[in-house]
Amino acid sequence: MPPQAHIISRTLDPIFAIVIGLGAAATRINREEKESGRTTKETVDNGLRRIGFPRPAAAVEEKRA
């Protein structure tokens, strides 16, 4: 019997790898930002703003109250 060529399946292996990679990158970024004194919420807000998805100011103010 030949060794198994795929972990999950031929199509799901690349998707699985991308998800694992993105999760690892997010974990590292969050850890480094926390060491710099920023909260996870601030990190997420800055990340969303950088890629072009700014949160409305009203939503930010509601969460603070």
N, C-alpha and C positions, 0 to 999 in steps of 0.2 A: 504494500500500500504506500503510495507517494505521500510525502509530508503535506500537511495542510498549507495551502497557498494564501488563504485569507483568514483574518480573525473573525469577522462577522459575515461579510459577503463582499463580492467584487465592487458593488456600488456603494455600500455603506461604510467601508473602510476609510475612504478619503473624507467623507462627511464626519465620521468619528474623529479622525485626526485633526480636522479643522476645529471642531468643538473643543477638544482637549487643548489645542494650542491657544485658542482664544481665552479659555478659562485660566490657563497658566499665565498668560499675559495680563489678564485682568487682576489676578491675585498678586502678581509682582508689582504692578503699577499701584494697586491699593496699599500694599505693604510699604512701598517707598514713599507714597504720599503721607501715610500715617506717621512715618519717621520724620517727615518734614513739618508735622503739626497740623495737617489738614484732616478733616473728617471724611468719611466715605461719601456722604451726601455732597460735600463740596467737590470731591473728585469726580463724581458722576455728573454733577452740573457742569463742571468745566469741560469734561469730555464731550458731553452732548453739545455744548456751545461751540466747541472747536470743530465738530463735524457738521454743524449747521442746524441743530435742533435746539434753539434756545427755549427755555421754559418761560412761560408767561410770568411777569412779575407778580400778578395776583396769586398765582398758585404757590409761589415761593413765600409770599407774605402769609397766606393761610396756614401753611405748614409751621411757620414760626410761632404763630399765635397759640 
